[in-house]
């Protein structure tokens, strides 16, 4: 039996723009215009109409392409508010280590991979916090397993890595046969050396990442470029996809470079040679909890005396926020630990005294991650209208009594990722994956919000879905206010999903008795307690098909 292969269009996106009018019918359409719509008409890249099956019958004519949804759901396309395209492509195409559960298994995987090819061996995804024995391999062991090849294996959080002596030497680091792990500046140096790739290789990795995103229902991603991650070459390739050479999700690029003042910020933007949405993203105030580089107020529970690293001070952060506010662009930072957030909040207050609170708010600044925020911090974020770009997959992967958060934080673990608290205080929040840190699996991310390991931080499926769709456009200050919804006049950017059941879901797992009652006027979403995610059948951006499963049109053939 031959397996049907999903299709990624290869012709230029511009040539697809006028393929006629498409009627989707006999399904369910997630639309505020008609919460029980079963059909949608797309014309010239715009949603032209949504309504009932009966009305669709009277509207449809022979000039239209008709897609029988056969009960499938049409919903606004997902927006990932924090990704790294090159790193995602590399992770997808290199040695994947998320399943290894010991140093021995990791070395065996390296040994097997090293027999193929040459050059630097790249890998990603190991997480010793999930191992029964957390001891890491030595540098000499990695050297032997790789047969002397340079090796760079990024930890799941991409804030530390295991490297071989050959890579240490190439990066100008002192060769150490015992310690294979590098953090902080040494890690940046090793990553830069391992990632010296030609532009065509960078483009190939990014294309892989974007096609993978399209296959999972994403119509846009926010690329978080920074000098210490991939450099300007990566950013320019990411920004180039906007030219529409291939039908791919829209890339919303950010650049994480620190500005001293308004003139310096303007100079950074001018020198880039490409448009970015702001000087924000992975401009690091601190590191990560997994690598123990996130800045904490108190010691790590599993490393007494360690409180992580602060890479920027209050004055530097405030100067950057002032510069961006004066230019009217978004500024922002990578912040994870509570001490890191203290720096950012003090800087906000200092910046407000220089430019005024209204101007500070108007710039729409955004903070990435913000995994540890108490009530006072949440209130201050709301006061300054700072958007939080958060990653629900972090809670799913690392929360709970035996998870990495508990290992690193002890009893403080229950205060991580306070989604409900953000919503309750009015903090704008958008969701993403930080891919390749967590997977580009949007419905799993929505489920992680509903099933947050701290019950009082759970949110409804609807709130989570909006945070993964319309809020992503708003967080990027996108020019079209209609983006992220399926109503007449809105961009036709959506995904079609094969679903088992539709319902209204609340955060404590109850299904309300009115969930399928028309009086509720609430659009329905896939049931996410079935153990499986909905299957993406098609992804469309501005009327252009990015991805499709063959069965979508099988009924019409």
KOLDREN-580218 format. One record per residue (C-alpha): residue in three letters; z, x, y; residue number from 1; chain. Coordinates in Angstrom, 2 decimals. Each point is the difference from the previous one (the first is absolute). Layout:
BEGIN
R/code/up/east/north/pos/unit
R/ala/Z/X/Y/NUM/A $
...
This chain:
BEGIN
R/code/up/east/north/pos/unit
R/unk/0.00/0.00/0.00/1/A $
R/unk/-0.94/1.33/3.43/2/A $
R/unk/2.65/-0.16/2.73/3/A $
R/unk/-1.22/-1.25/3.35/4/A $
R/unk/0.51/2.60/2.72/5/A $
R/unk/1.31/-1.01/3.45/6/A $
R/unk/-2.50/0.57/2.77/7/A $
R/unk/0.42/2.14/3.10/8/A $
R/unk/-2.97/-0.53/2.36/9/A $
R/unk/-1.80/3.25/0.82/10/A $
R/unk/-2.35/-1.08/2.75/11/A $
R/unk/1.00/0.46/3.65/12/A $
R/unk/2.36/-2.71/1.22/13/A $
R/unk/-2.28/-0.80/2.94/14/A $
R/unk/-2.78/-1.13/-2.36/15/A $
R/unk/2.31/-2.56/-1.60/16/A $
R/unk/0.97/-1.78/3.19/17/A $
R/unk/-2.51/-2.86/-0.13/18/A $
R/unk/-0.14/-1.05/-3.61/19/A $
R/unk/0.14/-3.64/0.93/20/A $
R/unk/2.71/-2.58/-0.20/21/A $
R/unk/2.46/-0.01/-2.90/22/A $
R/unk/1.96/-3.05/-1.17/23/A $
R/unk/3.11/0.61/-2.08/24/A $
R/unk/1.13/-3.16/-1.76/25/A $
R/unk/2.04/-1.44/-2.86/26/A $
R/unk/3.02/2.20/0.58/27/A $
R/unk/2.84/0.41/2.45/28/A $
R/unk/-0.18/1.47/3.50/29/A $
R/unk/3.09/1.41/1.69/30/A $
R/unk/-0.49/-1.34/3.51/31/A $
R/unk/2.23/-1.21/2.80/32/A $
R/unk/-2.85/-2.24/1.10/33/A $
R/unk/0.25/-2.04/-3.22/34/A $
R/unk/2.82/0.96/-2.36/35/A $
R/unk/-1.72/-1.80/-2.88/36/A $
R/unk/-3.56/1.14/0.61/37/A $
R/unk/-2.07/0.56/-3.13/38/A $
R/unk/-3.21/1.29/1.64/39/A $
R/unk/-1.07/2.43/2.73/40/A $
R/unk/-3.31/0.69/1.74/41/A $
R/unk/-0.87/3.51/1.22/42/A $
R/unk/-2.80/0.53/2.49/43/A $
R/unk/-0.97/3.31/1.67/44/A $
R/unk/3.28/1.69/-0.86/45/A $
R/unk/2.15/-2.80/1.36/46/A $
R/unk/1.93/-2.84/-1.61/47/A $
R/unk/-2.05/-3.03/1.07/48/A $
R/unk/1.96/-2.77/-1.73/49/A $
R/unk/2.83/-0.72/-2.44/50/A $
R/unk/0.64/-3.34/-1.63/51/A $
R/unk/-0.08/-2.17/-3.08/52/A $
R/unk/-2.26/0.02/-3.05/53/A $
R/unk/-1.36/-3.39/0.96/54/A $
R/unk/-0.99/1.24/3.44/55/A $
R/unk/-1.54/3.14/-1.52/56/A $
R/unk/-2.32/-2.20/-2.07/57/A $
R/unk/-1.38/-1.63/3.12/58/A $
R/unk/-0.40/3.31/1.86/59/A $
R/unk/-1.58/2.12/-2.73/60/A $
R/unk/-3.78/0.41/-0.02/61/A $
R/unk/-2.58/2.15/-1.77/62/A $
R/unk/-0.01/2.69/2.70/63/A $
R/unk/3.55/1.05/-0.89/64/A $
R/unk/1.31/2.27/-2.69/65/A $
R/unk/2.60/-2.09/-1.83/66/A $
R/unk/2.88/1.69/-1.80/67/A $
R/unk/1.93/-2.19/-2.41/68/A $
R/unk/3.54/1.30/0.19/69/A $
R/unk/0.98/-1.75/-3.23/70/A $
R/unk/3.55/-0.39/1.29/71/A $
R/unk/0.28/3.45/1.57/72/A $
R/unk/1.88/0.64/3.23/73/A $
R/unk/-1.67/1.18/3.22/74/A $
R/unk/2.55/1.67/2.27/75/A $
R/unk/-0.02/2.29/3.03/76/A $
R/unk/-0.65/3.59/-1.02/77/A $
R/unk/2.90/2.40/-0.20/78/A $
R/unk/0.67/2.68/2.62/79/A $
R/unk/1.88/3.09/-1.14/80/A $
R/unk/1.96/1.21/3.02/81/A $
R/unk/0.60/3.54/-1.25/82/A $
R/unk/-2.29/2.05/-2.24/83/A $
R/unk/-1.27/3.54/-0.43/84/A $
R/unk/-3.61/-0.25/-1.14/85/A $
R/unk/-0.70/3.58/-1.07/86/A $
R/unk/3.34/0.28/-1.79/87/A $
R/unk/-0.64/-3.34/-1.73/88/A $
R/unk/-3.43/1.09/-1.19/89/A $
R/unk/1.36/3.32/-1.20/90/A $
R/unk/2.80/-1.77/-1.88/91/A $
R/unk/-2.46/-2.40/-1.64/92/A $
R/unk/-2.32/2.80/-1.12/93/A $
R/unk/2.52/2.74/-0.86/94/A $
R/unk/2.83/0.44/-2.48/95/A $
R/unk/2.21/-3.10/0.12/96/A $
R/unk/3.64/0.72/-0.78/97/A $
R/unk/1.73/-3.31/0.65/98/A $
R/unk/0.53/-0.58/-3.75/99/A $
R/unk/1.61/3.37/-0.84/100/A $
R/unk/3.71/-0.19/-0.74/101/A $
R/unk/1.04/3.64/-0.35/102/A $
R/unk/-0.91/3.53/1.03/103/A $
R/unk/-1.40/0.56/-3.49/104/A $
R/unk/-2.32/-3.00/0.28/105/A $
R/unk/-1.14/1.19/3.42/106/A $
R/unk/-0.79/3.49/-1.30/107/A $
R/unk/-1.88/-1.45/-2.97/108/A $
R/unk/-2.10/-2.12/2.39/109/A $
R/unk/-0.75/3.07/2.15/110/A $
R/unk/-0.94/2.06/-3.06/111/A $
R/unk/-2.45/-2.65/-1.19/112/A $
R/unk/-1.56/-0.46/3.45/113/A $
R/unk/-0.28/3.75/0.61/114/A $
R/unk/-2.43/0.35/-2.91/115/A $
R/unk/-2.59/-1.93/2.02/116/A $
R/unk/-1.64/1.38/3.09/117/A $
R/unk/1.15/2.77/2.29/118/A $
R/unk/1.47/0.54/3.44/119/A $
R/unk/3.16/-1.62/1.30/120/A $
R/unk/1.47/-2.59/-2.35/121/A $
R/unk/1.13/-3.04/2.00/122/A $
R/unk/2.40/-2.66/-1.24/123/A $
R/unk/2.23/-2.73/1.38/124/A $
R/unk/2.80/-2.41/-0.79/125/A $
R/unk/2.85/1.75/-1.80/126/A $
R/unk/3.45/-1.44/0.72/127/A $
R/unk/2.93/1.84/-1.56/128/A $
R/unk/2.40/-2.77/1.06/129/A $
R/unk/-1.48/-2.06/-2.86/130/A $
R/unk/0.46/2.76/-2.60/131/A $
R/unk/2.90/0.08/-2.47/132/A $
R/unk/0.42/3.68/0.89/133/A $
R/unk/-1.01/0.74/3.58/134/A $
R/unk/-0.49/3.78/-0.38/135/A $
R/unk/-3.37/1.12/1.35/136/A $
R/unk/-2.26/2.60/-1.62/137/A $
R/unk/0.15/3.55/1.32/138/A $
R/unk/-2.83/1.65/1.84/139/A $
R/unk/-0.62/2.35/-2.94/140/A $
R/unk/-0.17/-2.94/-2.41/141/A $
R/unk/-2.55/-1.67/2.23/142/A $
R/unk/-1.99/3.24/0.13/143/A $
R/unk/-0.15/0.23/-3.77/144/A $
R/unk/-0.86/-3.66/-0.49/145/A $
R/unk/-2.87/0.26/2.50/146/A $
R/unk/-1.37/3.23/-1.43/147/A $
R/unk/0.48/1.73/3.33/148/A $
R/unk/-1.89/-2.59/2.08/149/A $
R/unk/1.35/-1.00/3.42/150/A $
R/unk/1.90/-3.28/-0.40/151/A $
R/unk/1.12/-2.58/2.57/152/A $
R/unk/1.83/-3.05/-1.36/153/A $
R/unk/1.30/-2.34/2.71/154/A $
R/unk/3.18/-1.95/-0.59/155/A $
R/unk/-0.41/-3.79/0.14/156/A $
R/unk/1.21/-0.07/3.65/157/A $
R/unk/-2.39/2.86/0.97/158/A $
R/unk/2.82/1.78/1.86/159/A $
R/unk/0.39/2.78/-2.57/160/A $
R/unk/-2.08/1.50/-2.79/161/A $
R/unk/0.03/2.26/-3.02/162/A $
R/unk/-2.21/3.03/0.52/163/A $
R/unk/-0.97/2.97/-2.14/164/A $
R/unk/0.37/3.71/0.89/165/A $
R/unk/-3.76/0.22/0.58/166/A $
R/unk/0.17/-2.72/2.66/167/A $
R/unk/3.14/1.53/1.50/168/A $
R/unk/-1.86/3.26/0.44/169/A $
R/unk/-3.10/-1.69/1.46/170/A $
R/unk/2.19/-1.90/2.48/171/A $
R/unk/1.78/3.15/1.14/172/A $
R/unk/3.33/-1.07/-1.49/173/A $
R/unk/2.31/2.38/-1.81/174/A $
R/unk/-0.66/-0.16/-3.73/175/A $
R/unk/3.02/-1.45/-1.82/176/A $
R/unk/-0.17/-0.30/-3.77/177/A $
R/unk/3.04/-2.26/-0.22/178/A $
R/unk/-0.51/-2.66/2.66/179/A $
R/unk/-3.23/-2.00/-0.19/180/A $
R/unk/0.94/-2.70/2.52/181/A $
R/unk/-0.78/0.39/3.71/182/A $
R/unk/1.23/-2.18/2.86/183/A $
R/unk/-0.26/-0.19/3.79/184/A $
R/unk/-2.12/2.75/1.62/185/A $
R/unk/-0.72/1.75/-3.30/186/A $
R/unk/-1.35/-3.25/-1.41/187/A $
R/unk/-2.27/-0.54/3.00/188/A $
R/unk/-1.32/3.53/-0.39/189/A $
R/unk/-0.65/-0.46/-3.72/190/A $
R/unk/-1.68/-3.38/0.52/191/A $
R/unk/-2.26/1.36/2.72/192/A $
R/unk/-1.11/2.81/-2.30/193/A $
R/unk/-0.56/-2.29/-2.98/194/A $
R/unk/-1.92/-2.48/2.14/195/A $
R/unk/-2.60/2.35/1.47/196/A $
R/unk/-2.89/-2.23/-0.94/197/A $
R/unk/-3.56/-0.30/1.32/198/A $
R/unk/-0.79/-3.10/2.04/199/A $
R/unk/-2.15/-1.49/-2.77/200/A $
R/unk/2.95/0.23/-2.40/201/A $
R/unk/2.28/-1.68/2.54/202/A $
R/unk/-2.57/-2.77/0.46/203/A $
R/unk/-0.25/-0.47/-3.75/204/A $
R/unk/3.75/-0.36/-0.41/205/A $
R/unk/0.22/-2.44/2.91/206/A $
R/unk/-2.88/-2.08/-1.34/207/A $
R/unk/1.79/-0.21/-3.36/208/A $
R/unk/3.17/-1.16/1.77/209/A $
R/unk/-1.81/-2.62/2.08/210/A $
R/unk/-1.92/-1.39/-2.95/211/A $
R/unk/3.27/-0.21/-1.92/212/A $
R/unk/1.53/-1.88/2.93/213/A $
R/unk/-2.95/-2.41/0.11/214/A $
R/unk/0.36/-0.69/-3.73/215/A $
R/unk/3.57/-1.06/0.70/216/A $
R/unk/-0.74/-2.43/2.82/217/A $
R/unk/0.50/2.21/3.06/218/A $
R/unk/-2.29/-0.52/2.99/219/A $
R/unk/1.67/2.62/2.22/220/A $
R/unk/2.31/2.99/-0.25/221/A $
R/unk/1.93/1.93/2.64/222/A $
R/unk/-0.68/3.70/-0.56/223/A $
R/unk/3.00/2.11/0.98/224/A $
R/unk/-1.51/3.37/0.79/225/A $
R/unk/2.02/2.96/1.22/226/A $
R/unk/-0.54/3.75/0.48/227/A $
R/unk/2.41/0.86/-2.82/228/A $
R/unk/-1.64/-2.36/-2.51/229/A $
R/unk/-3.75/0.44/0.06/230/A $
R/unk/-0.91/1.17/3.44/231/A $
R/unk/-2.62/-1.19/2.44/232/A $
R/unk/-2.79/0.29/-2.58/233/A $
R/unk/1.65/-2.70/-2.10/234/A $
R/unk/0.47/-2.23/3.04/235/A $
R/unk/-3.61/0.33/1.09/236/A $
R/unk/-1.29/-0.92/-3.44/237/A $
R/unk/2.36/-3.00/-0.09/238/A $
R/unk/-1.14/-1.16/3.43/239/A $
R/unk/-3.67/0.43/-0.96/240/A $
R/unk/0.11/-2.86/-2.50/241/A $
R/unk/0.05/-2.38/2.98/242/A $
R/unk/-3.71/0.78/0.48/243/A $
R/unk/-0.68/-2.30/-2.94/244/A $
R/unk/-1.99/2.46/-2.12/245/A $
R/unk/1.48/-1.69/-3.08/246/A $
R/unk/1.67/-3.41/-0.39/247/A $
R/unk/3.65/1.01/-0.13/248/A $
R/unk/3.33/-1.25/1.37/249/A $
R/unk/0.48/0.60/3.72/250/A $
R/unk/1.93/3.16/0.81/251/A $
R/unk/2.57/-0.21/2.82/252/A $
R/unk/0.72/3.67/0.76/253/A $
R/unk/3.17/1.49/1.51/254/A $
R/unk/0.75/3.60/0.85/255/A $
R/unk/3.51/1.42/-0.30/256/A $
R/unk/-0.02/2.68/2.70/257/A $
R/unk/2.93/0.46/2.39/258/A $
R/unk/-0.71/-0.36/3.74/259/A $
R/unk/2.11/1.71/2.65/260/A $
R/unk/-1.15/-2.22/2.86/261/A $
R/unk/-2.75/-2.38/1.06/262/A $
R/unk/-2.51/2.76/0.75/263/A $
R/unk/0.65/1.69/-3.33/264/A $
R/unk/-0.43/-3.31/-1.84/265/A $
R/unk/-3.31/-0.60/1.76/266/A $
R/unk/-1.11/3.52/-0.93/267/A $
R/unk/0.87/-0.54/-3.67/268/A $
R/unk/-2.02/-3.19/-0.08/269/A $
R/unk/-2.97/1.61/1.75/270/A $
R/unk/-0.06/3.02/-2.31/271/A $
R/unk/-0.04/-2.13/-3.15/272/A $
R/unk/-3.55/-1.13/0.63/273/A $
R/unk/0.66/-3.35/-1.71/274/A $
R/unk/1.78/-3.17/1.03/275/A $
R/unk/3.47/-0.58/-1.39/276/A $
R/unk/2.29/-2.97/0.46/277/A $
R/unk/2.91/2.11/1.13/278/A $
R/unk/1.99/3.21/-0.31/279/A $
R/unk/2.17/-1.35/-2.76/280/A $
R/unk/0.39/-0.15/-3.75/281/A $
R/unk/1.24/3.04/-1.88/282/A $
R/unk/1.38/1.80/3.02/283/A $
R/unk/3.14/0.93/-1.85/284/A $
R/unk/3.47/-0.31/1.44/285/A $
R/unk/1.35/0.66/-3.50/286/A $
R/unk/-1.12/0.24/-3.63/287/A $
R/unk/0.60/-2.09/-3.12/288/A $
R/unk/2.98/-1.13/-2.06/289/A $
R/unk/-1.55/1.11/-3.29/290/A $
R/unk/-0.41/3.57/1.21/291/A $
R/unk/3.36/-0.17/1.84/292/A $
R/unk/-1.68/0.79/3.32/293/A $
R/unk/0.64/-3.39/1.66/294/A $
R/unk/2.66/0.49/2.69/295/A $
R/unk/3.27/-1.77/-0.85/296/A $
R/unk/3.22/-0.63/1.91/297/A $
R/unk/2.02/0.89/-3.11/298/A $
R/unk/-0.60/2.31/-2.96/299/A $
R/unk/-2.36/-0.83/-2.82/300/A $
R/unk/2.03/-1.52/-2.83/301/A $
R/unk/-1.51/2.39/-2.54/302/A $
R/unk/-0.03/3.09/2.24/303/A $
R/unk/3.27/0.47/1.91/304/A $
R/unk/-0.52/1.93/3.22/305/A $
R/unk/-3.65/-1.01/0.34/306/A $
R/unk/-1.06/-2.45/2.71/307/A $
R/unk/-3.76/0.57/0.09/308/A $
R/unk/-2.13/1.27/2.86/309/A $
R/unk/-0.71/-1.02/3.57/310/A $
R/unk/-3.40/1.26/1.09/311/A $
R/unk/0.11/-1.41/3.54/312/A $
R/unk/2.73/-0.48/2.59/313/A $
R/unk/0.75/-2.88/2.37/314/A $
R/unk/-1.67/1.61/3.02/315/A $
R/unk/-3.21/0.74/-1.91/316/A $
R/unk/-0.21/-3.52/-1.40/317/A $
R/unk/0.74/-1.56/3.38/318/A $
R/unk/-2.66/2.13/1.73/319/A $
R/unk/-2.57/-1.14/-2.56/320/A $
R/unk/0.90/-3.67/0.46/321/A $
R/unk/-0.18/0.37/3.80/322/A $
R/unk/-3.42/1.68/-0.20/323/A $
R/unk/-1.42/-2.69/-2.28/324/A $
R/unk/1.52/-2.80/2.07/325/A $
R/unk/-1.54/1.36/3.19/326/A $
R/unk/-3.41/0.13/-1.72/327/A $
R/unk/0.52/-3.48/-1.42/328/A $
R/unk/-0.50/1.14/-3.60/329/A $
R/unk/2.15/-0.26/-3.09/330/A $
R/unk/2.41/2.79/-0.74/331/A $
R/unk/2.02/0.22/-3.15/332/A $
R/unk/1.78/2.04/-2.60/333/A $
R/unk/0.77/0.39/-3.68/334/A $
R/unk/3.70/-0.85/-0.36/335/A $
R/unk/1.98/-0.50/-3.21/336/A $
R/unk/3.65/1.04/0.29/337/A $
R/unk/2.63/-1.65/2.19/338/A $
R/unk/0.56/3.22/1.98/339/A $
R/unk/-3.75/0.21/0.56/340/A $
R/unk/0.02/-3.56/1.32/341/A $
R/unk/2.92/0.88/2.30/342/A $
R/unk/-2.24/2.61/1.64/343/A $
R/unk/-2.84/-2.50/0.44/344/A $
R/unk/2.23/-2.70/1.46/345/A $
R/unk/1.65/2.41/2.45/346/A $
R/unk/-3.48/1.10/1.01/347/A $
R/unk/-1.08/-3.60/0.59/348/A $
R/unk/2.91/-0.52/2.37/349/A $
R/unk/-0.77/3.25/1.81/350/A $
R/unk/-3.71/-0.88/0.27/351/A $
R/unk/0.89/-3.43/1.40/352/A $
R/unk/1.89/1.59/2.87/353/A $
R/unk/-3.17/1.93/0.95/354/A $
R/unk/-2.77/-2.59/-0.41/355/A $
R/unk/1.93/-3.26/-0.06/356/A $
R/unk/0.64/-2.30/-2.92/357/A $
R/unk/-3.01/-2.23/0.63/358/A $
R/unk/-2.46/2.88/-0.08/359/A $
R/unk/1.64/1.41/-3.11/360/A $
R/unk/-0.29/-3.35/-1.78/361/A $
R/unk/-3.57/-0.57/1.17/362/A $
R/unk/-1.21/3.17/-1.74/363/A $
R/unk/0.77/-1.54/-3.41/364/A $
R/unk/1.62/3.08/-1.53/365/A $
R/unk/0.43/0.11/-3.77/366/A $
R/unk/2.42/1.75/-2.34/367/A $
R/unk/-1.02/0.74/-3.59/368/A $
R/unk/2.30/-0.64/-2.99/369/A $
R/unk/3.42/-0.49/1.70/370/A $
R/unk/1.74/-0.20/-3.36/371/A $
R/unk/3.56/0.15/1.36/372/A $
R/unk/0.80/-2.27/2.94/373/A $
R/unk/3.35/-1.67/0.67/374/A $
R/unk/0.48/-3.16/2.09/375/A $
R/unk/0.34/1.90/3.28/376/A $
R/unk/-3.19/1.96/-0.67/377/A $
R/unk/-1.89/-3.16/-0.94/378/A $
R/unk/1.08/-1.64/3.25/379/A $
R/unk/-1.19/2.98/2.05/380/A $
R/unk/-3.39/0.04/-1.76/381/A $
R/unk/-0.38/-3.68/0.85/382/A $
R/unk/1.04/0.62/3.61/383/A $
R/unk/-2.78/2.52/0.51/384/A $
R/unk/-2.56/-2.01/-2.03/385/A $
R/unk/-0.63/2.93/-2.35/386/A $
R/unk/-2.09/-0.89/-3.04/387/A $
R/unk/1.36/1.20/-3.34/388/A $
R/unk/-2.66/0.99/-2.53/389/A $
R/unk/1.86/-0.24/-3.31/390/A $
R/unk/-0.80/0.51/-3.69/391/A $
R/unk/1.35/-2.65/-2.40/392/A $
R/unk/-1.04/2.12/-2.96/393/A $
R/unk/2.77/2.44/0.89/394/A $
R/unk/2.65/-2.61/-0.79/395/A $
R/unk/-1.73/-0.99/-3.24/396/A $
R/unk/-0.26/3.62/-1.13/397/A $
R/unk/3.30/1.50/1.12/398/A $
R/unk/2.63/-2.67/0.69/399/A $
R/unk/2.56/-1.38/-2.42/400/A $
R/unk/3.14/1.45/-1.60/401/A $
R/unk/-1.88/2.69/-1.95/402/A $
R/unk/-2.74/0.75/2.51/403/A $
R/unk/-0.66/2.97/2.24/404/A $
R/unk/1.56/-1.73/3.02/405/A $
R/unk/3.30/-0.31/-1.84/406/A $
R/unk/-0.20/3.62/-1.18/407/A $
R/unk/-0.60/1.30/3.51/408/A $
R/unk/2.09/-2.46/2.03/409/A $
R/unk/2.72/-1.40/-2.24/410/A $
R/unk/1.37/-3.27/1.38/411/A $
R/unk/-2.25/0.30/3.05/412/A $
R/unk/-2.99/-0.88/-2.22/413/A $
R/unk/0.42/-3.75/0.58/414/A $
R/unk/-0.82/0.39/3.69/415/A $
R/unk/-3.52/1.32/-0.50/416/A $
R/unk/-3.20/-1.75/1.08/417/A $
R/unk/1.68/-2.93/1.83/418/A $
R/unk/-3.03/-2.31/0.15/419/A $
R/unk/1.85/-3.28/0.51/420/A $
R/unk/2.15/1.58/2.70/421/A $
R/unk/-3.11/1.17/1.84/422/A $
R/unk/-1.52/-3.47/-0.14/423/A $
R/unk/3.23/-1.71/1.05/424/A $
R/unk/0.33/2.25/3.06/425/A $
R/unk/-3.64/-0.42/1.04/426/A $
R/unk/-1.14/3.53/-0.83/427/A $
R/unk/-3.78/-0.03/-0.54/428/A $
R/unk/-0.62/1.23/-3.54/429/A $
R/unk/-3.16/0.94/-1.87/430/A $
R/unk/-0.23/1.18/-3.58/431/A $
R/unk/-1.87/2.78/-1.77/432/A $
R/unk/0.10/2.30/-2.99/433/A $
R/unk/0.16/3.56/1.40/434/A $
R/unk/-2.62/0.65/-2.68/435/A $
R/unk/0.04/2.16/-2.04/436/A $
R/unk/3.81/-0.31/0.08/437/A $
R/unk/-0.23/-3.56/-1.37/438/A $
R/unk/-3.08/-1.70/-1.39/439/A $
R/unk/-2.55/-2.09/1.86/440/A $
R/unk/1.16/-3.18/-1.74/441/A $
R/unk/0.52/-2.60/2.73/442/A $
R/unk/1.36/-2.85/-2.12/443/A $
R/unk/2.52/2.35/-1.61/444/A $
R/unk/1.06/0.90/3.52/445/A $
R/unk/0.36/-3.68/0.93/446/A $
R/unk/2.06/-0.51/-3.16/447/A $
R/unk/2.24/2.91/0.97/448/A $
R/unk/0.88/-1.86/3.22/449/A $
R/unk/0.89/-3.18/-1.89/450/A $
R/unk/2.01/1.92/-2.61/451/A $
R/unk/1.67/2.54/2.31/452/A $
R/unk/2.83/1.68/-1.92/453/A $
R/unk/2.42/-0.95/2.78/454/A $
R/unk/-0.04/-3.82/-0.18/455/A $
R/unk/0.81/-0.63/3.66/456/A $
R/unk/-3.00/2.10/1.01/457/A $
R/unk/-2.51/-2.06/-2.00/458/A $
R/unk/-2.68/-1.90/1.91/459/A $
R/unk/-2.32/-2.84/-0.96/460/A $
R/unk/-3.45/0.53/-1.50/461/A $
R/unk/-1.58/-1.46/3.14/462/A $
R/unk/1.83/2.43/2.30/463/A $
R/unk/-0.87/2.88/-2.30/464/A $
R/unk/-3.65/-1.05/-0.19/465/A $
R/unk/-0.31/-0.26/3.77/466/A $
R/unk/1.63/3.43/0.30/467/A $
R/unk/-2.72/1.40/-2.28/468/A $
R/unk/-2.89/-1.74/1.77/469/A $
R/unk/0.06/-1.32/3.56/470/A $
R/unk/2.94/2.20/1.02/471/A $
R/unk/-1.95/3.11/-0.96/472/A $
R/unk/-2.68/-0.80/2.57/473/A $
R/unk/2.63/-0.74/2.63/474/A $
R/unk/1.90/3.21/-0.74/475/A $
R/unk/-3.20/1.92/0.72/476/A $
R/unk/-0.54/-1.97/3.24/477/A $
R/unk/-3.34/-1.17/-1.32/478/A $
R/unk/-2.30/-1.49/2.62/479/A $
R/unk/-0.83/-3.25/-1.82/480/A $
R/unk/3.02/-2.34/0.07/481/A $
R/unk/-1.61/-2.11/-2.76/482/A $
R/unk/0.04/2.83/-2.52/483/A $
R/unk/2.07/-0.61/-3.12/484/A $
R/unk/-0.48/-3.74/-0.32/485/A $
R/unk/-2.66/-2.31/-1.44/486/A $
R/unk/-0.70/-2.56/2.70/487/A $
R/unk/-3.28/-0.88/1.74/488/A $
R/unk/-1.04/2.82/2.31/489/A $
R/unk/2.05/2.68/-1.79/490/A $
R/unk/-1.60/3.09/-1.57/491/A $
R/unk/-1.06/-0.68/-3.60/492/A $
R/unk/2.27/2.69/-1.45/493/A $
R/unk/1.55/-1.23/-3.22/494/A $
R/unk/0.47/0.48/-3.72/495/A $
R/unk/-0.58/-2.36/-2.91/496/A $
R/unk/2.68/-0.01/-2.68/497/A $
R/unk/0.18/-1.29/-3.56/498/A $
R/unk/3.45/-1.58/-0.18/499/A $
R/unk/2.09/-1.70/-2.66/500/A $
R/unk/1.88/-2.38/2.28/501/A $
R/unk/0.52/-0.73/3.70/502/A $
R/unk/3.32/-0.97/1.55/503/A $
R/unk/2.39/0.44/2.89/504/A $
R/unk/2.57/2.68/-0.84/505/A $
R/unk/3.26/0.71/1.73/506/A $
R/unk/1.91/3.23/-0.13/507/A $
R/unk/2.65/-1.04/-2.52/508/A $
R/unk/-2.60/-0.92/-2.60/509/A $
R/unk/0.34/-3.78/0.30/510/A $
R/unk/-3.12/-2.11/0.25/511/A $
R/unk/0.67/-2.78/2.47/512/A $
R/unk/-0.54/-3.54/-1.23/513/A $
R/unk/-2.42/-0.56/2.87/514/A $
R/unk/-2.10/3.09/-0.73/515/A $
R/unk/-3.10/-1.94/-1.05/516/A $
R/unk/0.64/-3.07/2.14/517/A $
R/unk/-2.69/-0.43/2.71/518/A $
R/unk/2.75/-0.92/2.46/519/A $
R/unk/1.20/3.62/-0.08/520/A $
R/unk/-3.23/1.17/1.70/521/A $
R/unk/0.68/3.47/-1.42/522/A $
R/unk/-2.92/2.08/-1.35/523/A $
R/unk/0.58/1.03/-3.60/524/A $
R/unk/0.17/3.54/-1.32/525/A $
R/unk/-0.24/1.40/-3.55/526/A $
R/unk/3.05/-0.34/-2.21/527/A $
R/unk/1.33/3.55/-0.27/528/A $
R/unk/2.59/-0.59/-2.71/529/A $
R/unk/-2.59/-0.05/-2.80/530/A $
R/unk/0.21/3.73/-0.73/531/A $
R/unk/-3.55/0.71/1.14/532/A $
R/unk/-1.70/0.44/3.35/533/A $
R/unk/-2.97/-2.14/1.01/534/A $
R/unk/-3.36/1.61/-0.82/535/A $
R/unk/-2.30/0.88/2.88/536/A $
R/unk/-3.44/-1.57/-0.50/537/A $
R/unk/-1.53/0.84/3.38/538/A $
R/unk/0.87/1.70/3.29/539/A $
R/unk/-1.92/-0.78/3.21/540/A $
R/unk/0.36/1.51/3.48/541/A $
R/unk/-1.72/-1.66/2.95/542/A $
R/unk/-2.28/-1.79/-2.43/543/A $
R/unk/-1.01/3.19/-1.82/544/A $
R/unk/0.85/0.24/-3.69/545/A $
R/unk/2.00/3.12/-0.79/546/A $
R/unk/0.75/-0.68/-3.66/547/A $
R/unk/-0.76/-2.65/-2.59/548/A $
R/unk/0.67/-0.76/-3.64/549/A $
R/unk/-3.10/-1.22/-1.88/550/A $
R/unk/1.73/-3.18/-1.16/551/A $
R/unk/0.26/-1.23/3.60/552/A $
R/unk/-3.64/-1.10/-0.07/553/A $
R/unk/-0.39/-0.43/-3.75/554/A $
R/unk/0.27/-3.80/0.17/555/A $
R/unk/-2.97/-0.20/2.36/556/A $
R/unk/-2.30/2.10/-2.20/557/A $
